[in-house]
Amino acid sequence: MSLKLVRAFLVVGLTGCGVAELPEDVPNADAASVESPVIVGSVNWTEATALGSTSTERTRSKAVGYLSIPAVGSRCTAWLVANDKIVTNNHCVGSAADAVGARVSFNYENGVASASRIWYDCSTFVRTWTAEDMTVLTCKALNGTLPGAVYGKLTVASANAANSSAMYVLHQNCDYNATPSCVPNKKYSPGSVLNTNVTSNELSYNADTLGGSSGSPVLAGTGAANAHLVIGLHHVGVGSNYSTSASNRGVEATAIRARLAEIGL
């Protein structure tokens, strides 16, 4: 059974996190979707634009974007790992056919009008790994400039995170459960690592996400080892929304680095 079909059966408990893409600025993407990670307790994410303009968190956020996937009618989150390479989830883009027409906007943020969003063609499929729920795509230059030269890129930590350490997720979303017409602008979700060995290649954490956050980078927070480096690739949630017992999960840094090394990154 395919990864996507497996996730479709997991209505309660472990759930994936891509969502169907509705027309522009109507992001509640199939309200009945079973593929949604979770908001843990009350919502405590903030707009990325509310971060201090010179903060490291804000700088890192610029390399994260809204990934539109028209071939499968969905949206996810992606992040730059090189000037022309983005990382997202396999359950978002699992093949070259899924990647057709894929594009990313790195300025899909609060205060930026729809007409002012800049889109990069990121439809070139590089490779996917089902075990790590990870895919890499290549983005084309726009006006002669690659996106990483404009927005920067993220670095994956060489070691996995420690339990109870600070972390945060940078992703494209909004609480469409509460406000169906909300816009999935770039968000900053702080939290802490719950279990750095929840499975053989995953860590869990209590930062808030929802469907559409798939493919987001999980970064170590200020004061943690490898601060502001990528310690996980967010992809799945456990539990139900607004429950304090819920959690989210990402593929750990060492697994991400091993796969990136296979394609020379």
Residue pairs with C-beta under 8 A, 6 or more apart in sequence:
3 90
3 91
3 94
3 130
3 133
4 16
4 91
4 94
7 15
7 16
7 34
7 35
7 91
8 34
8 35
10 16
10 34
11 34
12 240
13 238
13 239
14 236
14 237
14 238
15 34
15 35
15 36
15 37
15 38
15 236
15 237
15 238
16 35
16 36
16 37
16 89
16 91
16 214
16 235
16 236
17 35
17 36
17 37
17 76
17 89
17 91
17 209
17 210
17 211
17 212
17 213
17 214
17 234
17 235
17 236
17 237
18 35
18 69
18 74
18 75
18 76
18 89
18 91
18 92
18 211
18 212
18 214
19 27
19 29
19 30
19 33
19 35
19 36
19 74
19 75
19 76
19 210
19 211
19 212
20 29
20 30
20 33
20 73
20 74
20 75
21 27
21 29
21 68
21 69
21 70
21 73
21 74
21 75
22 28
22 29
24 114
25 114
25 181
25 183
26 181
27 75
27 173
27 174
27 176
27 182
27 183
27 184
27 212
28 176
28 180
28 181
28 182
29 74
29 75
29 176
29 211
29 212
31 176
31 180
33 211
35 91
35 211
36 210
36 211
36 237
36 241
37 209
37 210
37 211
37 213
37 214
37 234
37 235
37 236
37 237
37 248
38 208
38 209
38 210
38 237
38 238
38 239
38 240
38 241
38 243
38 246
38 247
38 248
39 175
39 177
39 208
39 209
39 210
39 241
39 242
39 246
40 191
40 206
40 207
40 208
40 239
40 243
40 244
40 246
40 247
40 248
41 206
41 242
41 243
41 244
41 246
42 242
43 175
43 178
43 208
44 189
44 190
44 208
45 173
45 187
45 188
45 189
45 190
45 207
45 208
46 187
46 188
47 109
47 110
47 185
47 186
47 187
47 188
48 58
48 61
48 64
48 109
48 110
48 170
48 185
48 186
48 187
48 188
49 109
49 110
49 111
49 185
49 186
50 110
50 188
51 57
51 58
51 61
51 188
52 58
56 222
56 227
56 228
57 168
57 170
57 188
57 228
59 152
60 152
60 154
60 170
60 217
60 219
60 228
61 170
61 186
61 188
62 106
62 151
62 152
63 79
63 80
63 106
63 148
63 151
63 152
63 153
63 154
64 77
64 78
64 79
64 80
64 106
64 154
64 170
64 171
64 172
64 186
64 216
64 217
65 77
65 78
65 79
65 80
65 86
65 104
65 105
65 106
65 108
65 147
65 151
65 172
65 186
66 75
66 77
66 104
66 105
66 108
66 172
66 184
66 186
67 75
67 76
67 77
67 78
67 86
67 88
67 92
67 93
67 102
67 103
67 104
67 122
67 172
67 215
68 75
68 102
68 103
68 104
68 105
68 119
69 75
69 76
69 92
69 93
69 98
69 99
69 101
69 102
70 100
70 101
70 102
71 97
71 98
71 99
71 100
71 101
71 102
72 93
72 98
74 92
75 172
75 184
75 212
76 88
76 89
76 92
76 93
76 212
76 213
76 214
76 215
77 88
77 170
77 171
77 172
77 173
77 212
77 213
77 214
77 215
77 216
77 234
78 86
78 87
78 88
78 104
78 122
78 137
78 215
79 86
79 87
79 88
79 154
79 170
79 215
79 216
79 217
79 230
80 86
80 106
80 139
80 147
80 148
80 151
80 152
80 153
80 154
81 87
81 136
81 153
81 154
81 156
81 260
81 265
82 148
82 153
82 265
83 146
83 147
83 148
83 149
83 153
84 138
84 139
84 140
84 141
84 146
84 147
84 148
85 126
85 136
85 137
85 138
85 139
85 148
85 265
86 104
86 122
86 136
86 137
86 139
87 134
87 135
87 136
87 215
87 217
87 233
87 256
87 260
88 134
88 135
88 137
88 214
88 215
89 133
89 134
89 135
89 214
89 215
89 233
89 235
90 128
90 129
90 130
90 132
90 133
90 134
90 135
91 133
91 214
91 235
92 98
92 135
92 214
92 215
93 99
93 102
93 125
93 128
93 135
93 137
94 128
94 130
94 135
95 125
95 128
96 125
98 125
99 122
99 123
99 124
99 125
99 137
100 123
101 123
102 121
102 122
102 123
102 137
103 119
103 120
103 121
103 122
103 123
104 119
104 120
104 122
104 139
104 147
105 117
105 118
105 119
105 120
106 118
106 120
106 147
106 150
106 151
107 116
107 117
107 118
108 117
108 172
108 184
108 185
108 186
109 185
109 186
110 183
110 185
110 186
118 142
120 139
120 140
120 142
120 147
121 139
121 140
121 142
122 137
122 138
122 139
122 140
123 137
124 137
124 138
124 139
124 140
125 135
125 137
125 138
126 135
126 136
126 137
126 138
126 263
127 135
127 136
127 259
127 262
127 263
128 134
128 135
128 136
129 135
129 259
131 201
132 201
132 233
132 251
132 255
132 256
132 259
133 233
133 235
133 236
133 251
134 233
134 251
134 256
134 259
136 260
136 263
136 265
139 146
139 147
154 217
154 219
154 229
154 230
155 229
155 230
156 229
156 230
156 253
156 256
156 257
156 260
157 220
157 225
157 226
157 229
157 230
157 231
157 253
158 226
158 253
158 254
158 257
159 225
159 226
159 253
159 254
160 196
160 203
160 231
160 252
160 253
160 254
161 167
161 193
161 196
161 203
161 220
161 224
161 225
161 226
161 231
161 232
161 252
161 253
162 193
162 196
162 224
162 225
163 193
163 194
163 195
163 196
164 192
164 193
165 192
165 193
165 220
165 221
165 223
165 224
165 225
166 190
166 191
166 192
166 220
166 221
166 222
166 223
166 224
167 190
167 191
167 192
167 193
167 205
167 207
167 218
167 219
167 220
167 221
167 224
167 231
167 232
168 188
168 189
168 190
168 191
168 207
168 218
168 219
168 221
169 187
169 188
169 189
169 191
169 205
169 207
169 208
169 209
169 213
169 216
169 217
169 218
169 219
169 234
169 248
170 186
170 187
170 188
170 189
170 216
170 217
170 219
171 186
171 187
171 189
171 209
171 212
171 213
171 216
171 234
172 184
172 185
172 186
172 187
172 212
172 213
172 216
173 184
173 187
173 209
173 210
173 211
173 212
173 213
174 182
174 183
174 184
174 185
174 187
174 210
175 182
175 210
176 182
176 184
176 210
177 210
177 241
184 212
189 207
189 208
189 209
190 207
190 221
191 205
191 206
191 207
191 208
192 205
192 206
192 221
193 203
193 204
193 205
193 231
194 203
194 204
194 205
194 206
194 247
195 203
195 204
196 203
196 252
197 203
198 204
198 249
199 249
201 251
201 252
201 254
201 255
202 232
202 249
202 250
202 251
202 252
203 218
203 231
203 232
203 249
203 250
203 252
204 238
204 247
204 248
204 249
205 218
205 232
205 247
205 248
205 249
205 250
206 247
206 248
207 218
207 248
208 248
209 216
209 234
209 237
209 248
210 241
213 234
214 234
214 235
215 233
215 234
215 235
216 233
216 234
217 230
217 232
217 233
217 234
218 230
218 231
218 232
218 233
218 234
218 250
219 228
219 229
219 230
219 231
220 226
220 227
220 228
220 229
220 231
221 227
221 228
222 228
226 253
229 253
230 253
230 256
231 250
231 252
231 253
232 250
232 251
232 252
232 253
232 256
233 250
233 251
233 256
234 248
234 249
234 250
235 249
235 250
235 251
236 248
236 249
237 246
237 247
237 248
237 249
238 246
238 247
238 248
238 249
239 245
239 246
239 247
240 246
